[in-house]
């Protein structure tokens, strides 16, 4: 039986970008079973435009603010075997889903996440990616700790994954993808298609990375949760713990330089609390 794919697109006031995203889904050479657009309170005419031009799209309205609430609502509503996430300001190559499922069919292992290489544009100009942004497959937990190295828009995920490891953390206003990839890659390997099948667009003013200061604060929260669960191997613990302490020190030093005594004290206390922590608990 042919696998069914659900495309899940959260959006907020991205009327023009949504057109591009939807067209890229509708242009897939592999048929998409359903397209779910989750509107997070748009006031720019997004919904009337979608209702008029894309009648086949299933629209959900999520009143609670935040991409995690919106994305999770789409995930819970989806009926497909595979869930393909797409941010509303990104797009897919026409063969993205086909190539991902072809790679899965020819693989030996039963992977539950497939991601791809990407093309990046900033302000409509092609952006050269740095060496540190190179993507991988297999056991990539260490790479995911260091850097968020899976893009939601590139990911194709088995639906049961969310029942097994949980959904995107709705308490995180940003870096919710970093948090999710850590949970997943600490447990299993992923499949990587080394082709630029995901197209990411940056530079516009309503990107989350421009909305919040000190994005490492949210990565710290993710690492603290992950370590506190006590489910990491010793090797995984060492990698995560080293990254946690490094990020805490960077935030503390930054606050100290800016004379932000509240943040400085908070993160100094965190450093002291974590300093003597060891694998499987306090020493």
DRENPA-3360 file (N, C-alpha, C; in nm, 2 decimals, always signed):
BEGIN
1 = XXXXXXXX = +0.08/-0.12/+0.00/+0.00/+0.00/+0.00/+0.09/+0.12/+0.00 ~ +0.05/+0.22/-0.08/+0.13/+0.34/-0.09/+0.12/+0.43/+0.03 ~ +0.23/+0.48/+0.08/+0.23/+0.56/+0.20/+0.16/+0.69/+0.18 ~ +0.08/+0.73/+0.28/+0.01/+0.86/+0.27/+0.09/+0.97/+0.35 ~ +0.10/+1.08/+0.28/+0.18/+1.19/+0.34/+0.08/+1.31/+0.37 ~ +0.09/+1.36/+0.49/+0.02/+1.48/+0.53/+0.12/+1.60/+0.54 ~ +0.09/+1.71/+0.47/+0.18/+1.83/+0.48/+0.12/+1.92/+0.59 ~ +0.20/+1.97/+0.68/+0.16/+2.05/+0.79/+0.23/+2.18/+0.79;
9 = XXXXXXXX = +0.15/+2.29/+0.77/+0.20/+2.42/+0.76/+0.14/+2.52/+0.86 ~ +0.22/+2.56/+0.96/+0.17/+2.66/+1.05/+0.20/+2.80/+1.00 ~ +0.11/+2.90/+1.02/+0.14/+3.03/+0.96/+0.08/+3.14/+1.05 ~ +0.14/+3.26/+1.04/+0.09/+3.38/+1.10/+0.13/+3.50/+1.02 ~ +0.03/+3.56/+0.96/+0.05/+3.69/+0.88/+0.16/+3.67/+0.78 ~ +0.15/+3.57/+0.70/+0.25/+3.54/+0.59/+0.18/+3.51/+0.46 ~ +0.08/+3.60/+0.43/-0.01/+3.57/+0.32/+0.07/+3.54/+0.19 ~ +0.16/+3.62/+0.15/+0.23/+3.60/+0.03/+0.33/+3.48/+0.03;
17 = XXXXXXXX = +0.39/+3.46/+0.15/+0.48/+3.35/+0.16/+0.40/+3.22/+0.15 ~ +0.28/+3.22/+0.21/+0.20/+3.10/+0.22/+0.17/+3.05/+0.07 ~ +0.14/+3.14/-0.02/+0.12/+3.10/-0.16/+0.23/+3.02/-0.21 ~ +0.35/+3.06/-0.19/+0.47/+2.99/-0.24/+0.48/+2.85/-0.18 ~ +0.46/+2.85/-0.05/+0.47/+2.72/+0.03/+0.36/+2.62/-0.03 ~ +0.24/+2.67/-0.04/+0.13/+2.58/-0.09/+0.16/+2.53/-0.23 ~ +0.20/+2.62/-0.31/+0.23/+2.58/-0.45/+0.34/+2.48/-0.46 ~ +0.43/+2.49/-0.37/+0.54/+2.39/-0.37/+0.49/+2.25/-0.33;
25 = XXXXXXXX = +0.39/+2.25/-0.24/+0.33/+2.12/-0.19/+0.24/+2.06/-0.30 ~ +0.16/+2.15/-0.37/+0.08/+2.10/-0.47/+0.15/+2.06/-0.60 ~ +0.28/+2.10/-0.61/+0.36/+2.06/-0.73/+0.44/+1.94/-0.70 ~ +0.42/+1.87/-0.59/+0.50/+1.75/-0.56/+0.47/+1.64/-0.66 ~ +0.58/+1.57/-0.70/+0.56/+1.45/-0.79/+0.51/+1.33/-0.72 ~ +0.52/+1.33/-0.59/+0.45/+1.23/-0.51/+0.32/+1.29/-0.45 ~ +0.21/+1.22/-0.47/+0.08/+1.28/-0.43/+0.07/+1.30/-0.28 ~ +0.03/+1.42/-0.24/+0.02/+1.45/-0.10/-0.13/+1.42/-0.06;
33 = XXXXXXXX = -0.14/+1.34/+0.04/-0.28/+1.29/+0.09/-0.36/+1.41/+0.14 ~ -0.30/+1.50/+0.22/-0.38/+1.61/+0.27/-0.28/+1.72/+0.30 ~ -0.33/+1.85/+0.29/-0.25/+1.97/+0.33/-0.33/+2.03/+0.44 ~ -0.26/+2.05/+0.55/-0.32/+2.11/+0.67/-0.25/+2.24/+0.70 ~ -0.32/+2.35/+0.69/-0.27/+2.49/+0.72/-0.33/+2.53/+0.86 ~ -0.24/+2.56/+0.95/-0.28/+2.60/+1.08/-0.26/+2.75/+1.10 ~ -0.36/+2.82/+1.10/-0.35/+2.97/+1.12/-0.35/+3.01/+1.26 ~ -0.25/+3.09/+1.30/-0.22/+3.12/+1.44/-0.27/+3.26/+1.47;
41 = XXXXXXXX = -0.37/+3.31/+1.40/-0.43/+3.44/+1.43/-0.40/+3.55/+1.33 ~ -0.38/+3.51/+1.20/-0.35/+3.61/+1.10/-0.45/+3.72/+1.08 ~ -0.40/+3.84/+1.05/-0.49/+3.95/+1.03/-0.46/+4.02/+0.90 ~ -0.39/+3.95/+0.81/-0.34/+4.01/+0.68/-0.42/+3.95/+0.56 ~ -0.53/+3.88/+0.59/-0.60/+3.83/+0.48/-0.56/+3.69/+0.43 ~ -0.48/+3.63/+0.51/-0.43/+3.49/+0.47/-0.54/+3.39/+0.45 ~ -0.64/+3.39/+0.55/-0.74/+3.29/+0.54/-0.84/+3.31/+0.42 ~ -0.88/+3.43/+0.39/-0.97/+3.45/+0.27/-0.89/+3.41/+0.14;
49 = XXXXXXXX = -0.76/+3.44/+0.14/-0.69/+3.41/+0.02/-0.68/+3.25/+0.00 ~ -0.65/+3.18/+0.11/-0.64/+3.04/+0.10/-0.78/+2.97/+0.07 ~ -0.88/+3.02/+0.13/-1.02/+2.97/+0.11/-1.05/+2.98/-0.04 ~ -1.02/+3.10/-0.10/-1.05/+3.13/-0.24/-0.97/+3.05/-0.34 ~ -0.84/+3.05/-0.31/-0.74/+2.99/-0.41/-0.70/+2.85/-0.39 ~ -0.72/+2.80/-0.27/-0.68/+2.66/-0.24/-0.79/+2.59/-0.16 ~ -0.90/+2.56/-0.23/-1.01/+2.50/-0.16/-0.99/+2.36/-0.10 ~ -0.88/+2.29/-0.15/-0.86/+2.15/-0.11/-0.78/+2.15/+0.03;
57 = XXXXXXXX = -0.73/+2.27/+0.07/-0.65/+2.28/+0.19/-0.74/+2.27/+0.31 ~ -0.70/+2.19/+0.41/-0.77/+2.18/+0.53/-0.72/+2.29/+0.63 ~ -0.81/+2.38/+0.68/-0.76/+2.49/+0.76/-0.80/+2.47/+0.90 ~ -0.71/+2.48/+0.99/-0.73/+2.48/+1.13/-0.70/+2.62/+1.19 ~ -0.77/+2.66/+1.29/-0.74/+2.79/+1.36/-0.69/+2.75/+1.50 ~ -0.58/+2.80/+1.53/-0.52/+2.78/+1.67/-0.51/+2.92/+1.74 ~ -0.59/+2.94/+1.84/-0.59/+3.07/+1.91/-0.47/+3.09/+2.00 ~ -0.42/+2.98/+2.05/-0.31/+3.00/+2.15/-0.18/+3.04/+2.06;
65 = XXXXXXXX = -0.12/+3.15/+2.10/+0.00/+3.19/+2.02/+0.12/+3.10/+2.03 ~ +0.19/+3.09/+1.92/+0.32/+3.01/+1.93/+0.32/+2.90/+1.82 ~ +0.43/+2.89/+1.76/+0.44/+2.79/+1.65/+0.43/+2.65/+1.70 ~ +0.46/+2.62/+1.82/+0.45/+2.48/+1.87/+0.30/+2.45/+1.89 ~ +0.22/+2.54/+1.94/+0.08/+2.51/+1.95/+0.02/+2.48/+1.81 ~ +0.06/+2.57/+1.71/+0.00/+2.55/+1.58/+0.05/+2.42/+1.51 ~ +0.18/+2.40/+1.52/+0.23/+2.28/+1.46/+0.17/+2.15/+1.52 ~ +0.16/+2.15/+1.65/+0.11/+2.03/+1.72/-0.04/+2.01/+1.69;
73 = XXXXXXXX = -0.11/+2.12/+1.67/-0.25/+2.10/+1.63/-0.26/+2.03/+1.49 ~ -0.17/+2.07/+1.40/-0.17/+2.00/+1.27/-0.13/+1.86/+1.28 ~ -0.03/+1.83/+1.36/+0.01/+1.69/+1.38/-0.10/+1.60/+1.44 ~ -0.17/+1.65/+1.54/-0.28/+1.57/+1.60/-0.39/+1.55/+1.50 ~ -0.41/+1.64/+1.41/-0.52/+1.63/+1.31/-0.48/+1.54/+1.19 ~ -0.36/+1.52/+1.17/-0.31/+1.46/+1.04/-0.35/+1.31/+1.04 ~ -0.37/+1.26/+0.92/-0.41/+1.12/+0.90/-0.30/+1.04/+0.83 ~ -0.20/+1.10/+0.78/-0.10/+1.03/+0.70/-0.01/+0.94/+0.78;
81 = XXXXXXXX = +0.05/+0.85/+0.71/+0.16/+0.76/+0.78/+0.28/+0.85/+0.80 ~ +0.31/+0.94/+0.71/+0.42/+1.03/+0.72/+0.37/+1.17/+0.73 ~ +0.44/+1.25/+0.82/+0.40/+1.39/+0.83/+0.52/+1.47/+0.78 ~ +0.49/+1.56/+0.69/+0.59/+1.65/+0.63/+0.57/+1.79/+0.68 ~ +0.66/+1.84/+0.76/+0.65/+1.97/+0.81/+0.70/+2.08/+0.72 ~ +0.64/+2.19/+0.71/+0.68/+2.30/+0.62/+0.65/+2.43/+0.69 ~ +0.75/+2.51/+0.71/+0.73/+2.65/+0.76/+0.67/+2.73/+0.65 ~ +0.58/+2.82/+0.68/+0.51/+2.89/+0.57/+0.59/+2.99/+0.49;
89 = XXXXXXXX = +0.72/+3.02/+0.54/+0.80/+3.10/+0.46/+0.91/+3.02/+0.38 ~ +0.89/+2.89/+0.38/+0.98/+2.80/+0.30/+0.91/+2.74/+0.19 ~ +0.98/+2.65/+0.12/+0.92/+2.58/+0.00/+1.00/+2.45/-0.02 ~ +0.94/+2.36/-0.10/+1.00/+2.24/-0.14/+1.03/+2.23/-0.29 ~ +1.14/+2.16/-0.32/+1.16/+2.12/-0.46/+1.05/+2.02/-0.50 ~ +1.02/+2.02/-0.62/+0.90/+1.94/-0.67/+0.92/+1.79/-0.64 ~ +1.04/+1.74/-0.63/+1.07/+1.60/-0.60/+1.10/+1.56/-0.46 ~ +1.09/+1.66/-0.37/+1.13/+1.64/-0.23/+1.07/+1.51/-0.17;
97 = XXXXXXXX = +0.94/+1.50/-0.16/+0.88/+1.39/-0.10/+0.91/+1.26/-0.17 ~ +0.91/+1.26/-0.30/+0.94/+1.14/-0.38/+1.08/+1.09/-0.35 ~ +1.18/+1.18/-0.35/+1.31/+1.14/-0.32/+1.33/+1.09/-0.18 ~ +1.26/+1.15/-0.08/+1.27/+1.10/+0.06/+1.21/+0.96/+0.07 ~ +1.10/+0.93/+0.01/+1.04/+0.80/+0.02/+1.11/+0.70/-0.06 ~ +1.17/+0.74/-0.17/+1.26/+0.65/-0.25/+1.38/+0.60/-0.16 ~ +1.44/+0.70/-0.10/+1.55/+0.67/-0.01/+1.52/+0.58/+0.10 ~ +1.40/+0.60/+0.16/+1.35/+0.52/+0.27/+1.33/+0.37/+0.22;
105 = XXXXXXXX = +1.27/+0.36/+0.10/+1.24/+0.23/+0.04/+1.37/+0.15/+0.02 ~ +1.47/+0.22/-0.02/+1.60/+0.15/-0.05/+1.69/+0.13/+0.07 ~ +1.65/+0.18/+0.18/+1.74/+0.18/+0.30/+1.72/+0.04/+0.37 ~ +1.82/+0.00/+0.45/+1.82/-0.12/+0.52/+1.74/-0.10/+0.65 ~ +1.77/+0.01/+0.72/+1.71/+0.03/+0.85/+1.57/+0.09/+0.84 ~ +1.49/+0.08/+0.94/+1.35/+0.13/+0.94/+1.36/+0.27/+1.01 ~ +1.41/+0.37/+0.93/+1.42/+0.50/+0.99/+1.28/+0.56/+1.00 ~ +1.27/+0.66/+1.10/+1.14/+0.72/+1.13/+1.15/+0.87/+1.10;
113 = XXXXXXXX = +1.26/+0.92/+1.07/+1.28/+1.06/+1.02/+1.37/+1.07/+0.91 ~ +1.33/+1.14/+0.80/+1.41/+1.16/+0.68/+1.42/+1.31/+0.66 ~ +1.55/+1.36/+0.65/+1.56/+1.51/+0.62/+1.65/+1.52/+0.50 ~ +1.66/+1.64/+0.45/+1.73/+1.67/+0.32/+1.83/+1.79/+0.34 ~ +1.91/+1.80/+0.24/+1.99/+1.92/+0.23/+1.90/+2.04/+0.19 ~ +1.96/+2.16/+0.19/+1.88/+2.28/+0.17/+1.95/+2.38/+0.08 ~ +1.87/+2.47/+0.03/+1.92/+2.59/-0.04/+1.87/+2.71/+0.05 ~ +1.96/+2.80/+0.07/+1.92/+2.92/+0.15/+1.92/+3.05/+0.07;
121 = XXXXXXXX = +1.81/+3.13/+0.09/+1.81/+3.26/+0.04/+1.79/+3.36/+0.15 ~ +1.85/+3.47/+0.14/+1.83/+3.58/+0.24/+1.81/+3.71/+0.15 ~ +1.69/+3.77/+0.17/+1.65/+3.89/+0.10/+1.67/+3.86/-0.05 ~ +1.62/+3.74/-0.09/+1.62/+3.70/-0.23/+1.75/+3.67/-0.30 ~ +1.86/+3.67/-0.22/+1.99/+3.64/-0.27/+2.04/+3.50/-0.21 ~ +2.10/+3.42/-0.30/+2.15/+3.29/-0.26/+2.26/+3.31/-0.15 ~ +2.24/+3.23/-0.05/+2.33/+3.24/+0.07/+2.42/+3.12/+0.07 ~ +2.55/+3.14/+0.07/+2.64/+3.03/+0.09/+2.65/+2.98/+0.23;
129 = XXXXXXXX = +2.63/+2.85/+0.25/+2.62/+2.79/+0.38/+2.77/+2.76/+0.43 ~ +2.79/+2.78/+0.56/+2.92/+2.75/+0.62/+2.93/+2.60/+0.64 ~ +3.06/+2.56/+0.66/+3.09/+2.42/+0.68/+3.01/+2.36/+0.80 ~ +2.99/+2.44/+0.90/+2.93/+2.39/+1.02/+2.78/+2.36/+1.00 ~ +2.72/+2.41/+0.89/+2.58/+2.39/+0.86/+2.56/+2.26/+0.78 ~ +2.67/+2.19/+0.75/+2.65/+2.07/+0.67/+2.56/+1.96/+0.74 ~ +2.48/+1.90/+0.67/+2.38/+1.81/+0.73/+2.43/+1.66/+0.72 ~ +2.38/+1.58/+0.81/+2.43/+1.44/+0.81/+2.31/+1.35/+0.84;
137 = XXXXXXXX = +2.33/+1.22/+0.82/+2.24/+1.11/+0.86/+2.30/+1.02/+0.96 ~ +2.23/+0.92/+1.01/+2.28/+0.83/+1.11/+2.26/+0.88/+1.25 ~ +2.36/+0.85/+1.33/+2.36/+0.90/+1.47/+2.41/+1.04/+1.47 ~ +2.33/+1.14/+1.48/+2.37/+1.28/+1.47/+2.34/+1.35/+1.60 ~ +2.32/+1.28/+1.71/+2.29/+1.35/+1.84/+2.39/+1.45/+1.87 ~ +2.52/+1.42/+1.86/+2.63/+1.51/+1.89/+2.62/+1.64/+1.81 ~ +2.59/+1.63/+1.68/+2.58/+1.74/+1.59/+2.45/+1.83/+1.63 ~ +2.35/+1.76/+1.67/+2.22/+1.83/+1.71/+2.24/+1.91/+1.84;
145 = XXXXXXXX = +2.32/+1.86/+1.93/+2.35/+1.93/+2.05/+2.43/+2.06/+2.02 ~ +2.52/+2.05/+1.93/+2.60/+2.17/+1.90/+2.53/+2.27/+1.82 ~ +2.44/+2.22/+1.73/+2.37/+2.32/+1.64/+2.24/+2.25/+1.59 ~ +2.14/+2.33/+1.57/+2.01/+2.28/+1.52/+2.03/+2.24/+1.38 ~ +2.06/+2.11/+1.35/+2.10/+2.07/+1.22/+1.99/+1.99/+1.14 ~ +1.87/+2.00/+1.18/+1.76/+1.95/+1.10/+1.66/+2.07/+1.09 ~ +1.62/+2.10/+0.97/+1.52/+2.20/+0.95/+1.38/+2.14/+0.96 ~ +1.28/+2.19/+1.03/+1.15/+2.14/+1.02/+1.10/+2.12/+0.88;
153 = XXXXXXXX = +1.13/+2.22/+0.79/+1.08/+2.22/+0.66/+1.14/+2.11/+0.57 ~ +1.25/+2.05/+0.62/+1.31/+1.94/+0.54/+1.27/+1.81/+0.59 ~ +1.20/+1.80/+0.71/+1.17/+1.68/+0.77/+1.05/+1.60/+0.73 ~ +1.06/+1.47/+0.72/+0.95/+1.38/+0.69/+0.95/+1.28/+0.81 ~ +0.84/+1.27/+0.89/+0.84/+1.20/+1.01/+0.73/+1.10/+1.02 ~ +0.76/+0.98/+1.07/+0.65/+0.89/+1.09/+0.56/+0.94/+1.20 ~ +0.43/+0.92/+1.18/+0.33/+0.98/+1.27/+0.35/+0.93/+1.42 ~ +0.38/+0.80/+1.43/+0.39/+0.74/+1.57/+0.51/+0.80/+1.65;
161 = XXXXXXXX = +0.60/+0.86/+1.59/+0.71/+0.92/+1.66/+0.66/+1.02/+1.77 ~ +0.56/+1.09/+1.74/+0.50/+1.19/+1.84/+0.44/+1.12/+1.96 ~ +0.38/+1.01/+1.93/+0.33/+0.93/+2.05/+0.44/+0.88/+2.14 ~ +0.55/+0.85/+2.07/+0.66/+0.79/+2.15/+0.75/+0.89/+2.22 ~ +0.77/+1.00/+2.16/+0.87/+1.09/+2.23/+0.80/+1.23/+2.27 ~ +0.68/+1.25/+2.23/+0.61/+1.37/+2.26/+0.61/+1.47/+2.15 ~ +0.54/+1.58/+2.17/+0.52/+1.68/+2.06/+0.62/+1.79/+2.08 ~ +0.61/+1.89/+2.00/+0.69/+2.01/+2.02/+0.66/+2.08/+2.15;
169 = XXXXXXXX = +0.75/+2.12/+2.22/+0.73/+2.18/+2.35/+0.66/+2.32/+2.34 ~ +0.54/+2.32/+2.39/+0.46/+2.44/+2.38/+0.50/+2.55/+2.48 ~ +0.59/+2.52/+2.57/+0.64/+2.62/+2.67/+0.76/+2.70/+2.61 ~ +0.81/+2.65/+2.50/+0.92/+2.72/+2.43/+0.88/+2.81/+2.32 ~ +0.90/+2.94/+2.34/+0.86/+3.03/+2.23/+0.94/+3.03/+2.11 ~ +1.06/+2.97/+2.12/+1.16/+2.95/+2.01/+1.25/+2.83/+2.04 ~ +1.32/+2.79/+1.94/+1.41/+2.67/+1.95/+1.34/+2.54/+1.99 ~ +1.21/+2.54/+1.96/+1.13/+2.42/+1.99/+1.17/+2.30/+1.90;
177 = XXXXXXXX = +1.23/+2.34/+1.78/+1.27/+2.23/+1.69/+1.40/+2.17/+1.75 ~ +1.49/+2.26/+1.80/+1.62/+2.21/+1.86/+1.58/+2.11/+1.97 ~ +1.48/+2.14/+2.05/+1.44/+2.06/+2.16/+1.39/+1.92/+2.11 ~ +1.31/+1.93/+2.01/+1.25/+1.80/+1.96/+1.36/+1.71/+1.89 ~ +1.45/+1.77/+1.82/+1.55/+1.69/+1.75/+1.64/+1.63/+1.86 ~ +1.67/+1.69/+1.97/+1.75/+1.63/+2.07/+1.68/+1.51/+2.13 ~ +1.55/+1.52/+2.15/+1.48/+1.40/+2.21/+1.48/+1.29/+2.11 ~ +1.46/+1.32/+1.98/+1.46/+1.21/+1.88/+1.59/+1.15/+1.86;
185 = XXXXXXXX = +1.69/+1.23/+1.83/+1.83/+1.18/+1.80/+1.90/+1.11/+1.91 ~ +1.86/+1.14/+2.04/+1.91/+1.07/+2.15/+1.87/+0.93/+2.16 ~ +1.76/+0.89/+2.08/+1.70/+0.76/+2.08/+1.72/+0.68/+1.96 ~ +1.74/+0.75/+1.84/+1.74/+0.67/+1.72/+1.82/+0.75/+1.61 ~ +1.86/+0.68/+1.51/+1.93/+0.74/+1.39/+1.83/+0.79/+1.29 ~ +1.88/+0.88/+1.21/+1.79/+0.94/+1.11/+1.85/+0.92/+0.97 ~ +1.76/+0.93/+0.87/+1.80/+0.91/+0.73/+1.82/+1.05/+0.66 ~ +1.92/+1.07/+0.59/+1.95/+1.20/+0.52/+1.96/+1.18/+0.37;
193 = XXXXXXXX = +1.89/+1.26/+0.30/+1.90/+1.27/+0.15/+1.98/+1.39/+0.12 ~ +2.10/+1.36/+0.07/+2.20/+1.47/+0.04/+2.17/+1.54/-0.10 ~ +2.06/+1.60/-0.10/+2.01/+1.67/-0.22/+1.94/+1.80/-0.17 ~ +1.96/+1.91/-0.24/+1.90/+2.04/-0.19/+1.76/+2.05/-0.23 ~ +1.67/+1.98/-0.15/+1.53/+1.96/-0.18/+1.44/+2.05/-0.10 ~ +1.50/+2.12/+0.00/+1.43/+2.22/+0.08/+1.48/+2.36/+0.05 ~ +1.39/+2.45/+0.03/+1.43/+2.59/+0.00/+1.39/+2.68/+0.12 ~ +1.49/+2.74/+0.18/+1.46/+2.82/+0.30/+1.49/+2.97/+0.26;
201 = XXXXXXXX = +1.39/+3.05/+0.31/+1.40/+3.20/+0.28/+1.41/+3.27/+0.41 ~ +1.51/+3.36/+0.42/+1.53/+3.44/+0.54/+1.54/+3.59/+0.51 ~ +1.56/+3.67/+0.61/+1.57/+3.81/+0.60/+1.45/+3.89/+0.62 ~ +1.33/+3.83/+0.63/+1.21/+3.90/+0.65/+1.19/+3.93/+0.80 ~ +1.12/+4.04/+0.84/+1.12/+4.09/+0.98/+1.05/+4.00/+1.08 ~ +0.96/+3.91/+1.04/+0.88/+3.83/+1.14/+0.94/+3.69/+1.16 ~ +1.07/+3.67/+1.14/+1.14/+3.55/+1.17/+1.15/+3.54/+1.32 ~ +1.13/+3.42/+1.38/+1.15/+3.40/+1.52/+1.28/+3.44/+1.57;
209 = XXXXXXXX = +1.39/+3.41/+1.49/+1.52/+3.44/+1.54/+1.55/+3.59/+1.56 ~ +1.46/+3.67/+1.50/+1.47/+3.82/+1.52/+1.38/+3.87/+1.63 ~ +1.29/+3.78/+1.68/+1.19/+3.83/+1.77/+1.24/+3.82/+1.92 ~ +1.33/+3.73/+1.95/+1.37/+3.71/+2.08/+1.52/+3.73/+2.10 ~ +1.56/+3.79/+2.21/+1.70/+3.81/+2.24/+1.76/+3.68/+2.30 ~ +1.88/+3.65/+2.29/+1.95/+3.54/+2.36/+1.88/+3.41/+2.33 ~ +1.88/+3.36/+2.21/+1.82/+3.24/+2.17/+1.87/+3.12/+2.25 ~ +2.00/+3.13/+2.29/+2.06/+3.02/+2.37/+1.99/+2.99/+2.50;
217 = XXXXXXXX = +1.91/+3.09/+2.55/+1.83/+3.07/+2.67/+1.74/+2.95/+2.65 ~ +1.68/+2.94/+2.53/+1.58/+2.83/+2.51/+1.66/+2.69/+2.49 ~ +1.77/+2.70/+2.43/+1.85/+2.58/+2.41/+1.90/+2.53/+2.55 ~ +1.93/+2.62/+2.64/+1.97/+2.58/+2.77/+1.85/+2.51/+2.84 ~ +1.73/+2.56/+2.82/+1.62/+2.49/+2.88/+1.60/+2.35/+2.83 ~ +1.62/+2.33/+2.70/+1.61/+2.20/+2.63/+1.72/+2.11/+2.69 ~ +1.84/+2.15/+2.70/+1.95/+2.07/+2.75/+1.92/+2.03/+2.90 ~ +1.87/+2.13/+2.97/+1.84/+2.10/+3.12/+1.74/+1.99/+3.13;
225 = XXXXXXXX = +1.63/+2.00/+3.05/+1.53/+1.90/+3.05/+1.58/+1.76/+3.01 ~ +1.66/+1.76/+2.90/+1.71/+1.64/+2.84/+1.80/+1.56/+2.94 ~ +1.89/+1.64/+3.01/+1.98/+1.58/+3.10/+1.91/+1.53/+3.23 ~ +1.81/+1.61/+3.27/+1.74/+1.58/+3.40/+1.66/+1.45/+3.39 ~ +1.62/+1.41/+3.26/+1.54/+1.29/+3.25/+1.62/+1.17/+3.28 ~ +1.76/+1.17/+3.27/+1.84/+1.06/+3.31/+1.84/+0.95/+3.22 ~ +1.80/+0.97/+3.09/+1.79/+0.86/+2.99/+1.90/+0.86/+2.89 ~ +2.00/+0.95/+2.90/+2.11/+0.95/+2.81/+2.22/+0.85/+2.84;
233 = XXXXXXXX = +2.29/+0.80/+2.73/+2.40/+0.72/+2.76/+2.51/+0.81/+2.82 ~ +2.62/+0.75/+2.87/+2.72/+0.83/+2.93/+2.79/+0.92/+2.83 ~ +2.81/+0.87/+2.71/+2.87/+0.95/+2.60/+2.78/+1.07/+2.57 ~ +2.65/+1.04/+2.55/+2.55/+1.15/+2.52/+2.55/+1.25/+2.63 ~ +2.55/+1.20/+2.76/+2.55/+1.29/+2.87/+2.67/+1.39/+2.87 ~ +2.78/+1.33/+2.84/+2.91/+1.42/+2.84/+2.90/+1.53/+2.73 ~ +2.85/+1.49/+2.62/+2.83/+1.59/+2.51/+2.73/+1.70/+2.55 ~ +2.61/+1.65/+2.60/+2.51/+1.75/+2.64/+2.55/+1.84/+2.75;
241 = XXXXXXXX = +2.61/+1.78/+2.85/+2.65/+1.85/+2.97/+2.76/+1.96/+2.94 ~ +2.86/+1.92/+2.86/+2.96/+2.02/+2.82/+2.89/+2.14/+2.75 ~ +2.80/+2.11/+2.66/+2.73/+2.21/+2.59/+2.65/+2.30/+2.68 ~ +2.58/+2.24/+2.77/+2.50/+2.31/+2.87/+2.59/+2.41/+2.95 ~ +2.69/+2.37/+3.01/+2.78/+2.45/+3.09/+2.84/+2.57/+3.00 ~ +2.88/+2.53/+2.88/+2.93/+2.64/+2.79/+2.83/+2.75/+2.76 ~ +2.70/+2.70/+2.73/+2.60/+2.80/+2.70/+2.56/+2.89/+2.82 ~ +2.56/+2.82/+2.94/+2.53/+2.90/+3.06/+2.64/+3.01/+3.09;
249 = XXXXXXXX = +2.76/+2.97/+3.06/+2.87/+3.07/+3.09/+2.87/+3.18/+2.99 ~ +2.83/+3.15/+2.86/+2.82/+3.25/+2.76/+2.71/+3.35/+2.80 ~ +2.59/+3.30/+2.84/+2.48/+3.39/+2.87/+2.52/+3.47/+3.00 ~ +2.58/+3.41/+3.10/+2.63/+3.48/+3.22/+2.72/+3.59/+3.19 ~ +2.82/+3.56/+3.10/+2.92/+3.66/+3.07/+2.86/+3.78/+2.99 ~ +2.77/+3.74/+2.90/+2.70/+3.85/+2.83/+2.62/+3.94/+2.92 ~ +2.55/+3.88/+3.01/+2.47/+3.97/+3.11/+2.56/+4.05/+3.19 ~ +2.68/+4.00/+3.23/+2.77/+4.07/+3.31/+2.83/+4.19/+3.24;
257 = XXXXXXXX = +2.86/+4.17/+3.11/+2.91/+4.29/+3.03/+2.80/+4.40/+3.01 ~ +2.68/+4.35/+3.00/+2.57/+4.45/+2.98/+2.52/+4.50/+3.11 ~ +2.58/+4.46/+3.22/+2.54/+4.50/+3.36/+2.39/+4.47/+3.39 ~ +2.34/+4.36/+3.33/+2.21/+4.31/+3.36/+2.22/+4.21/+3.48 ~ +2.21/+4.27/+3.60/+2.24/+4.20/+3.72/+2.14/+4.08/+3.74 ~ +2.01/+4.10/+3.70/+1.91/+4.00/+3.72/+1.95/+3.87/+3.64 ~ +1.98/+3.89/+3.52/+2.01/+3.77/+3.43/+2.15/+3.72/+3.47 ~ +2.24/+3.80/+3.51/+2.37/+3.76/+3.55/+2.36/+3.67/+3.68;
265 = XXXXXXXX = +2.28/+3.71/+3.77/+2.27/+3.63/+3.90/+2.19/+3.50/+3.87 ~ +2.09/+3.50/+3.78/+2.01/+3.38/+3.75/+2.10/+3.28/+3.69 ~ +2.19/+3.32/+3.60/+2.27/+3.22/+3.53/+2.39/+3.18/+3.60 ~ +2.44/+3.26/+3.69/+2.54/+3.22/+3.78/+2.49/+3.11/+3.88 ~ +2.37/+3.13/+3.93/+2.31/+3.03/+4.01/+2.29/+2.90/+3.94 ~ +2.25/+2.91/+3.81/+2.24/+2.78/+3.73/+2.37/+2.71/+3.72 ~ +2.48/+2.79/+3.69/+2.61/+2.73/+3.68/+2.65/+2.66/+3.80 ~ +2.63/+2.72/+3.92/+2.66/+2.66/+4.04/+2.58/+2.53/+4.07;
273 = XXXXXXXX = +2.45/+2.53/+4.03/+2.37/+2.42/+4.05/+2.40/+2.30/+3.97 ~ +2.45/+2.33/+3.85/+2.49/+2.22/+3.76/+2.63/+2.17/+3.77 ~ +2.72/+2.25/+3.83/+2.86/+2.23/+3.82/+2.90/+2.09/+3.87 ~ +2.84/+2.03/+3.97/+2.88/+1.90/+4.02/+2.79/+1.79/+3.98 ~ +2.71/+1.82/+3.88/+2.62/+1.71/+3.83/+2.70/+1.61/+3.76 ~ +2.66/+1.48/+3.77/+2.73/+1.38/+3.70/+2.63/+1.28/+3.63 ~ +2.68/+1.20/+3.55/+2.59/+1.10/+3.48/+2.51/+1.02/+3.58 ~ +2.38/+1.01/+3.55/+2.29/+0.94/+3.64/+2.26/+1.01/+3.77;
281 = XXX = +2.30/+1.14/+3.78/+2.26/+1.21/+3.90/+2.37/+1.28/+3.97 ~ +2.34/+1.35/+4.08/+2.44/+1.43/+4.15/+2.55/+1.34/+4.22 ~ +2.67/+1.38/+4.21/+2.78/+1.30/+4.28/+2.79/+1.34/+4.42;
% end
